[in-house]
Amino acid sequence: MAFRIRAMLTKIITLAALTTATLIAPAPLAFDMKDPKGVSGLTFSIDSPLEPIKGHSSALSGTFNFDPQNPDQASGKIIVQSADVHVNSPVMTDHMHQAGSLDVAKFPTIEFEIKKVENVKKGENNSYEADVTGDFTLHGVTKSIKVKASATHAPDALAKRGGVPNKQGDIIILRTKFNFNRSDYGVGPAQSPIGDKVEVDLSAAGFTTK
């Protein structure tokens, strides 16, 4: 009888400890990925013999949920406004926005949603590198891709960086470089002087307030 009582008490204490730990465990930080200063964004390039193209976009938004103690549990979505994707030529930009290419009226956003974070390595200054698998959606087509990405977490840096008056909070900087073939997403004609491979370089700043 005494053994059973001790076993029962042990189970109760263990359950209570687990419940308490769950209740007091900090929730992931929810970062707003629309840079309040408007200076982060992405660049892209398409190389080809006749039409080398470079472009950019600063209309990034989305959310990023991050727990510094469990970086492999990160989640979120980065959203780019298709109509804000530009190249240096206004004529080419207008053509790129039309139905034969990005078709921004029908497909207003380009998105990357995190599905899995693996092989996390922590570096200096609260930086993390990882392999990130996610759903990349362009021109209404969604494909799973894997990219190498980094995150730099800057606690209590919001006031120092600026952009959100009279607020305290953290900053996160996300960086990644990846490529895709535009033909895989039905963007533009297959037979074109413009190359198929698109190189993307993204740096996005997000914030959370306290």
KEFIFI-15993 format. One record per residue (C-alpha): y, z, x. Coordinates in steps of 0.1 Angstrom, whole numbers, plus 5000, padded with zeros to 4 digits. Layout:
+------+------+------+
:   py :   pz :   px :
+------+------+------+
:    Y :    Z :    X :
...
+------+------+------+
//
This chain:
+------+------+------+
:   py :   pz :   px :
+------+------+------+
: 5000 : 5000 : 5000 :
: 5024 : 5010 : 5028 :
: 5017 : 4977 : 5046 :
: 5025 : 4957 : 5014 :
: 5057 : 4976 : 5009 :
: 5068 : 4969 : 5045 :
: 5059 : 4932 : 5041 :
: 5079 : 4930 : 5009 :
: 5109 : 4947 : 5025 :
: 5107 : 4924 : 5055 :
: 5108 : 4893 : 5032 :
: 5137 : 4908 : 5012 :
: 5157 : 4915 : 5044 :
: 5150 : 4880 : 5058 :
: 5160 : 4863 : 5025 :
: 5192 : 4884 : 5023 :
: 5201 : 4875 : 5059 :
: 5195 : 4838 : 5053 :
: 5215 : 4839 : 5021 :
: 5244 : 4857 : 5038 :
: 5244 : 4832 : 5067 :
: 5245 : 4803 : 5042 :
: 5274 : 4819 : 5023 :
: 5295 : 4826 : 5054 :
: 5287 : 4793 : 5072 :
: 5320 : 4773 : 5076 :
: 5322 : 4741 : 5056 :
: 5327 : 4709 : 5075 :
: 5363 : 4700 : 5081 :
: 5374 : 4672 : 5058 :
: 5398 : 4648 : 5076 :
: 5421 : 4624 : 5059 :
: 5418 : 4592 : 5079 :
: 5451 : 4576 : 5068 :
: 5472 : 4583 : 5099 :
: 5504 : 4600 : 5087 :
: 5523 : 4584 : 5116 :
: 5509 : 4549 : 5109 :
: 5502 : 4541 : 5146 :
: 5464 : 4539 : 5147 :
: 5444 : 4509 : 5136 :
: 5421 : 4481 : 5148 :
: 5423 : 4449 : 5167 :
: 5398 : 4420 : 5165 :
: 5392 : 4388 : 5185 :
: 5373 : 4356 : 5179 :
: 5368 : 4335 : 5210 :
: 5361 : 4298 : 5208 :
: 5369 : 4266 : 5229 :
: 5396 : 4254 : 5205 :
: 5407 : 4284 : 5184 :
: 5408 : 4317 : 5203 :
: 5421 : 4342 : 5178 :
: 5434 : 4378 : 5181 :
: 5444 : 4399 : 5151 :
: 5451 : 4434 : 5139 :
: 5453 : 4458 : 5110 :
: 5470 : 4492 : 5107 :
: 5460 : 4499 : 5070 :
: 5432 : 4523 : 5076 :
: 5422 : 4551 : 5053 :
: 5391 : 4571 : 5043 :
: 5375 : 4604 : 5050 :
: 5356 : 4620 : 5078 :
: 5337 : 4652 : 5074 :
: 5330 : 4670 : 5106 :
: 5315 : 4703 : 5117 :
: 5320 : 4710 : 5155 :
: 5289 : 4731 : 5155 :
: 5268 : 4704 : 5139 :
: 5283 : 4670 : 5149 :
: 5251 : 4651 : 5140 :
: 5258 : 4660 : 5104 :
: 5291 : 4641 : 5103 :
: 5297 : 4618 : 5073 :
: 5325 : 4597 : 5058 :
: 5339 : 4563 : 5053 :
: 5366 : 4542 : 5070 :
: 5384 : 4517 : 5048 :
: 5405 : 4487 : 5058 :
: 5428 : 4469 : 5034 :
: 5418 : 4432 : 5037 :
: 5453 : 4420 : 5029 :
: 5466 : 4439 : 5059 :
: 5444 : 4419 : 5083 :
: 5468 : 4397 : 5103 :
: 5469 : 4372 : 5131 :
: 5501 : 4362 : 5150 :
: 5504 : 4329 : 5130 :
: 5517 : 4335 : 5094 :
: 5501 : 4302 : 5083 :
: 5467 : 4312 : 5097 :
: 5470 : 4347 : 5082 :
: 5477 : 4332 : 5048 :
: 5447 : 4308 : 5052 :
: 5425 : 4338 : 5063 :
: 5434 : 4357 : 5031 :
: 5424 : 4328 : 5008 :
: 5392 : 4324 : 4988 :
: 5376 : 4302 : 5015 :
: 5378 : 4331 : 5040 :
: 5383 : 4368 : 5034 :
: 5393 : 4363 : 4998 :
: 5414 : 4394 : 4997 :
: 5421 : 4391 : 4959 :
: 5384 : 4394 : 4951 :
: 5374 : 4417 : 4981 :
: 5403 : 4440 : 4987 :
: 5386 : 4463 : 5012 :
: 5364 : 4462 : 5043 :
: 5344 : 4494 : 5047 :
: 5321 : 4513 : 5071 :
: 5302 : 4542 : 5056 :
: 5283 : 4566 : 5079 :
: 5246 : 4570 : 5071 :
: 5232 : 4586 : 5103 :
: 5245 : 4601 : 5135 :
: 5221 : 4603 : 5165 :
: 5221 : 4610 : 5202 :
: 5252 : 4632 : 5202 :
: 5266 : 4641 : 5236 :
: 5294 : 4666 : 5239 :
: 5320 : 4659 : 5267 :
: 5352 : 4675 : 5278 :
: 5381 : 4684 : 5256 :
: 5361 : 4686 : 5224 :
: 5349 : 4650 : 5226 :
: 5316 : 4637 : 5213 :
: 5298 : 4604 : 5218 :
: 5270 : 4593 : 5195 :
: 5251 : 4564 : 5180 :
: 5262 : 4559 : 5145 :
: 5243 : 4539 : 5118 :
: 5263 : 4529 : 5088 :
: 5268 : 4504 : 5060 :
: 5293 : 4477 : 5069 :
: 5308 : 4459 : 5039 :
: 5328 : 4427 : 5043 :
: 5335 : 4399 : 5018 :
: 5312 : 4417 : 4993 :
: 5282 : 4417 : 5017 :
: 5268 : 4450 : 5029 :
: 5246 : 4452 : 5060 :
: 5234 : 4482 : 5080 :
: 5247 : 4482 : 5116 :
: 5245 : 4506 : 5145 :
: 5276 : 4513 : 5167 :
: 5285 : 4535 : 5196 :
: 5313 : 4558 : 5186 :
: 5333 : 4587 : 5199 :
: 5352 : 4616 : 5182 :
: 5378 : 4638 : 5198 :
: 5386 : 4670 : 5179 :
: 5419 : 4686 : 5185 :
: 5421 : 4720 : 5168 :
: 5456 : 4731 : 5157 :
: 5472 : 4699 : 5170 :
: 5487 : 4686 : 5138 :
: 5521 : 4702 : 5142 :
: 5523 : 4690 : 5179 :
: 5514 : 4654 : 5170 :
: 5537 : 4653 : 5140 :
: 5536 : 4631 : 5109 :
: 5530 : 4659 : 5084 :
: 5562 : 4681 : 5082 :
: 5558 : 4719 : 5080 :
: 5520 : 4718 : 5081 :
: 5494 : 4732 : 5105 :
: 5460 : 4717 : 5110 :
: 5435 : 4698 : 5131 :
: 5435 : 4662 : 5144 :
: 5404 : 4640 : 5149 :
: 5405 : 4607 : 5168 :
: 5376 : 4582 : 5161 :
: 5370 : 4553 : 5184 :
: 5344 : 4525 : 5184 :
: 5339 : 4489 : 5195 :
: 5314 : 4466 : 5179 :
: 5308 : 4430 : 5170 :
: 5294 : 4410 : 5141 :
: 5289 : 4373 : 5131 :
: 5313 : 4363 : 5103 :
: 5287 : 4338 : 5090 :
: 5264 : 4368 : 5082 :
: 5290 : 4379 : 5057 :
: 5300 : 4345 : 5043 :
: 5334 : 4345 : 5058 :
: 5348 : 4310 : 5063 :
: 5329 : 4277 : 5067 :
: 5298 : 4277 : 5089 :
: 5310 : 4244 : 5105 :
: 5344 : 4254 : 5120 :
: 5363 : 4252 : 5153 :
: 5366 : 4290 : 5150 :
: 5339 : 4310 : 5167 :
: 5314 : 4330 : 5148 :
: 5313 : 4363 : 5168 :
: 5340 : 4388 : 5159 :
: 5348 : 4416 : 5184 :
: 5363 : 4448 : 5168 :
: 5381 : 4476 : 5186 :
: 5390 : 4505 : 5163 :
: 5410 : 4537 : 5170 :
: 5417 : 4559 : 5140 :
: 5435 : 4592 : 5138 :
: 5428 : 4616 : 5110 :
: 5441 : 4651 : 5100 :
: 5433 : 4682 : 5080 :
: 5457 : 4709 : 5070 :
: 5453 : 4746 : 5069 :
+------+------+------+
//
